[in-house]
């Protein structure tokens, strides 16, 4: 399916393709908001299976499993500073990733809606800066300074909108729309850099992370209370960002 659409769009310029994507995305948003009911945040989401206390820290496993995000965030920032070809979107991506460790840890100390906002804000920064980076490197570098602040604003707005309305539709569109853009952009555009397939590996890890998250208690029972699905979700999501880090570290300009 992607190949057919890509072949059709190959007859259009990059600018026209970007306009088509933008119009399609706007129509999709309008269609979803016009024909669906608000999606509230279910409170059962906060009832995580592994609530064990260790070293006086509640929910220890779900907190310590955020450490890879801080490590990868710092490693990515160091890589960005050493490689002058890396655009500003990647700096924002790894900065957001570093903040994920603290926002997520803060939430998991006492899971509730009030703390969840601090978990989702840095995650949204990562999603949207990744989208901006892909647009800049695969469509045109000229668009980065325009797209980056716009998508970051939209991402943060989606979290704030959920926080005040208890409606997840906008946030879900932002998150999954950004992730869906990865295979679409890789299919429709050629890049000047190698190792783009690492992004698909990262996307696969993130899909697995969501699956484990949805089966939190089942995994906890299956592993004899060793690890919960939510803890593994953190590790798989970190593996997804590690794929992004490896792509940037290994890639070469064609």
Backbone torsions as a table, in degrees:
resi	resn	phi	psi	omega
1	UNK	NA	-47.3	179.2
2	UNK	-59.2	-38.8	-178.3
3	UNK	-65.1	-37.9	179.9
4	UNK	-66.4	-47.3	179.8
5	UNK	-64.3	-40.2	180.0
6	UNK	-61.9	-38.8	-180.0
7	UNK	-65.4	-39.5	179.1
8	UNK	-66.5	-45.8	-176.8
9	UNK	-71.6	-17.6	-179.5
10	UNK	-63.6	-19.4	178.6
11	UNK	-79.4	-10.4	-179.7
12	UNK	-100.3	154.9	175.6
13	UNK	-72.2	166.1	179.2
14	UNK	-59.2	-39.2	-178.3
15	UNK	-65.7	-43.7	-180.0
16	UNK	-65.3	-37.2	178.8
17	UNK	-64.6	-40.3	179.0
18	UNK	-63.7	-39.9	178.0
19	UNK	-63.8	-41.8	178.8
20	UNK	-61.4	-45.2	178.7
21	UNK	-60.7	-43.1	-177.3
22	UNK	-64.7	-45.6	179.2
23	UNK	-63.4	-43.5	179.0
24	UNK	-60.5	-43.8	-179.9
25	UNK	-63.4	-42.9	179.6
26	UNK	-63.8	-41.8	178.4
27	UNK	-65.0	-37.3	178.5
28	UNK	-64.7	-43.2	178.7
29	UNK	-61.7	-46.1	179.9
30	UNK	-62.6	-39.9	-179.2
31	UNK	-65.4	-42.9	-178.8
32	UNK	-67.1	-44.3	-178.3
33	UNK	-71.9	-23.2	-178.8
34	UNK	-84.4	-26.2	-171.4
35	UNK	-119.7	10.4	178.1
36	UNK	-128.6	155.1	176.9
37	UNK	-85.3	156.3	176.0
38	UNK	-56.0	144.6	180.0
39	UNK	-108.8	105.5	-179.0
40	UNK	-78.1	158.5	175.2
41	UNK	-79.9	113.4	179.7
42	UNK	-69.5	132.5	-177.7
43	UNK	-68.0	-21.6	178.1
44	UNK	-64.0	-19.7	178.2
45	UNK	-57.3	-30.8	-176.8
46	UNK	-83.9	-8.9	-178.4
47	UNK	-88.0	76.6	-176.4
48	UNK	-78.2	149.5	-173.7
49	UNK	-69.0	-45.8	-175.4
50	UNK	-91.5	97.4	179.3
51	UNK	-111.5	21.3	-174.7
52	UNK	-65.7	142.2	178.6
53	UNK	-94.3	133.6	176.9
54	UNK	-147.2	133.8	-176.7
55	UNK	54.2	39.9	-179.3
56	UNK	64.3	9.5	-179.2
57	UNK	-101.4	118.2	177.9
58	UNK	-71.8	150.1	178.8
59	UNK	52.8	44.4	-169.2
60	UNK	-57.6	-45.8	-175.5
61	UNK	-61.8	-39.2	-179.2
62	UNK	-74.7	-17.5	177.1
63	UNK	-88.8	-48.3	-176.9
64	UNK	-67.2	-25.2	179.6
65	UNK	-72.6	-2.5	174.0
66	UNK	-85.7	-10.8	-177.7
67	UNK	-56.5	-40.0	178.1
68	UNK	-58.2	-30.3	179.0
69	UNK	-65.2	-43.1	178.6
70	UNK	-65.4	-41.8	-179.3
71	UNK	-63.8	-46.7	-179.2
72	UNK	-69.7	-34.1	177.7
73	UNK	-62.3	-47.0	178.7
74	UNK	-65.8	-43.1	179.7
75	UNK	-61.5	-40.8	179.2
76	UNK	-66.1	-39.0	178.0
77	UNK	-65.3	-40.5	176.9
78	UNK	-61.7	-42.8	178.0
79	UNK	-61.0	-41.3	-179.8
80	UNK	-63.5	-43.6	-179.0
81	UNK	-66.3	-29.9	-178.8
82	UNK	-82.3	-24.4	-177.7
83	UNK	-111.1	104.7	-175.4
84	UNK	-70.7	-11.5	179.8
85	UNK	-82.0	-13.3	-176.8
86	UNK	-77.0	129.1	-174.9
87	UNK	-76.7	169.5	-175.9
88	UNK	-62.5	-29.4	-179.2
89	UNK	-61.0	-35.8	179.3
90	UNK	-70.8	-34.1	174.6
91	UNK	-60.1	-44.4	179.9
92	UNK	-66.2	-38.8	179.7
93	UNK	-58.9	-50.9	-177.2
94	UNK	-73.8	-28.2	173.3
95	UNK	-65.3	-44.5	176.9
96	UNK	-62.1	-39.3	179.5
97	UNK	-63.0	-40.8	177.4
98	UNK	-62.2	-41.0	-179.8
99	UNK	-71.0	-24.6	177.5
100	UNK	-57.4	-40.5	-178.3
101	UNK	-58.4	-40.7	-177.6
102	UNK	-79.6	-41.6	179.2
103	UNK	-64.5	-43.1	179.8
104	UNK	-68.0	-40.6	178.7
105	UNK	-63.4	-41.8	178.7
106	UNK	-60.7	-41.4	178.8
107	UNK	-65.3	-43.8	-173.0
108	UNK	-75.2	-14.4	173.7
109	UNK	-62.7	-39.3	179.7
110	UNK	-150.2	81.8	-173.8
111	UNK	-60.8	121.5	174.2
112	UNK	-163.9	172.4	-177.2
113	UNK	-63.8	-35.0	-178.2
114	UNK	-65.7	-35.5	179.3
115	UNK	-86.6	-24.0	-177.0
116	UNK	-61.9	-29.4	-179.7
117	UNK	-60.3	-34.5	-179.1
118	UNK	-77.5	-16.3	172.8
119	UNK	-79.7	-40.4	-173.5
120	UNK	-82.3	-29.8	-179.1
121	UNK	-59.1	-52.9	179.3
122	UNK	-66.7	-32.2	177.0
123	UNK	-62.7	-40.3	179.8
124	UNK	-66.2	-35.3	175.3
125	UNK	-59.5	-41.1	178.3
126	UNK	-64.1	-47.6	-179.1
127	UNK	-58.8	-46.5	-172.7
128	UNK	-76.6	-35.2	176.9
129	UNK	-70.2	-32.3	174.8
130	UNK	-63.6	-44.6	177.5
131	UNK	-59.9	-44.3	179.5
132	UNK	-62.1	-42.4	180.0
133	UNK	-62.6	-41.7	179.9
134	UNK	-66.3	-40.1	176.9
135	UNK	-63.3	-42.7	-177.3
136	UNK	-65.1	-44.1	-173.4
137	UNK	-84.7	-22.7	-176.7
138	UNK	-109.4	-20.0	179.5
139	UNK	-108.2	-64.7	177.6
140	UNK	-167.6	133.4	177.5
141	UNK	-64.4	-23.0	-178.7
142	UNK	-63.3	-25.6	-175.1
143	UNK	-85.1	-13.2	-171.4
144	UNK	-60.8	-46.3	-177.0
145	UNK	-66.7	-20.9	177.8
146	UNK	-88.9	-46.9	-173.8
147	UNK	-70.9	-42.8	-173.3
148	UNK	-55.2	-55.4	-179.2
149	UNK	-64.7	-32.1	-179.5
150	UNK	-67.1	-48.4	-176.3
151	UNK	-71.8	-33.2	175.9
152	UNK	-63.7	-42.9	177.9
153	UNK	-61.5	-44.7	179.6
154	UNK	-63.3	-42.1	-179.8
155	UNK	-62.4	-50.0	179.5
156	UNK	-64.3	-36.2	178.9
157	UNK	-63.9	-35.0	-179.5
158	UNK	-65.1	-36.7	178.3
159	UNK	-71.1	-43.5	179.5
160	UNK	-64.9	-38.9	177.4
161	UNK	-60.6	-45.8	177.4
162	UNK	-61.0	-42.6	-175.7
163	UNK	-60.0	-37.6	-175.4
164	UNK	-94.7	-19.2	-177.8
165	UNK	-114.3	-12.7	-174.8
166	UNK	57.0	41.1	178.5
167	UNK	-125.7	116.9	-174.0
168	UNK	-89.0	-0.3	-173.0
169	UNK	-60.9	-47.3	-178.5
170	UNK	-62.9	-45.2	179.8
171	UNK	-63.0	-42.8	180.0
172	UNK	-63.8	-40.7	178.1
173	UNK	-62.2	-42.3	-179.1
174	UNK	-65.0	-48.4	-176.7
175	UNK	-65.4	-54.5	-175.0
176	UNK	-76.6	-25.7	174.3
177	UNK	-65.8	-41.6	178.2
178	UNK	-64.3	-40.0	-179.6
179	UNK	-71.0	-38.8	178.7
180	UNK	-64.8	-27.5	-179.0
181	UNK	-65.8	-22.1	-177.0
182	UNK	-61.6	-59.0	178.6
183	UNK	-65.1	-30.3	179.6
184	UNK	-65.8	-48.2	-179.4
185	UNK	-66.1	-39.6	178.7
186	UNK	-64.5	-30.5	-179.6
187	UNK	-80.7	-37.5	-171.4
188	UNK	-90.4	-19.6	-173.8
189	UNK	-129.7	147.1	173.7
190	UNK	-93.5	144.7	-178.7
191	UNK	-110.3	157.7	175.8
192	UNK	-86.4	0.1	-177.5
193	UNK	-118.2	154.2	177.5
194	UNK	-89.2	178.5	173.3
195	UNK	64.1	28.0	177.7
196	UNK	-68.0	-20.4	-178.7
197	UNK	-63.6	-18.8	177.0
198	UNK	-62.6	-27.5	177.4
199	UNK	-65.8	-36.3	177.4
200	UNK	-69.3	-37.2	174.5
201	UNK	-60.4	-43.9	179.5
202	UNK	-61.8	-41.0	179.3
203	UNK	-63.3	-39.5	177.9
204	UNK	-63.0	-44.4	178.0
205	UNK	-60.6	-38.7	-178.6
206	UNK	-69.5	-38.1	175.9
207	UNK	-61.4	-43.3	177.1
208	UNK	-62.3	-38.1	178.6
209	UNK	-60.2	-43.1	179.6
210	UNK	-66.1	-36.9	178.4
211	UNK	-63.4	-45.0	179.1
212	UNK	-66.0	-36.0	178.4
213	UNK	-62.3	-41.1	-179.1
214	UNK	-71.5	-16.2	-179.8
215	UNK	-117.7	41.6	-175.1
216	UNK	-54.5	-56.2	-175.8
217	UNK	-69.9	-38.4	179.3
218	UNK	-59.2	-44.8	179.4
219	UNK	-66.6	-37.9	179.3
220	UNK	-61.3	-42.4	178.0
221	UNK	-71.9	-39.4	-177.4
222	UNK	-63.3	-35.2	-179.3
223	UNK	-92.9	16.4	179.8
224	UNK	55.4	43.6	177.1
225	UNK	64.2	26.8	175.6
226	UNK	-82.2	-51.8	179.0
227	UNK	-138.6	141.7	176.1
228	UNK	-93.1	165.5	177.5
229	UNK	-62.2	-34.1	-178.8
230	UNK	-69.4	-39.0	177.5
231	UNK	-64.0	-44.2	178.5
232	UNK	-65.1	-33.4	176.5
233	UNK	-56.7	-44.3	178.0
234	UNK	-59.8	-43.9	-177.6
235	UNK	-67.2	-39.3	178.8
236	UNK	-70.5	-38.2	176.6
237	UNK	-64.3	-37.9	176.1
238	UNK	-65.1	-38.6	177.2
239	UNK	-62.1	-36.0	177.7
240	UNK	-62.1	-43.0	179.3
241	UNK	-72.4	-27.6	176.1
242	UNK	-65.2	-34.1	176.4
243	UNK	-63.1	-39.2	176.9
244	UNK	-64.0	-43.7	178.9
245	UNK	-60.5	-44.4	180.0
246	UNK	-64.2	-38.7	178.5
247	UNK	-58.6	-47.1	-178.4
248	UNK	-67.7	-34.8	-177.8
249	UNK	-73.6	-36.6	-173.2
250	UNK	-94.6	-20.2	-169.6
251	UNK	-67.1	155.3	177.7
252	UNK	-132.2	150.1	178.2
253	UNK	-77.9	134.8	179.3
254	UNK	-69.7	NA	NA
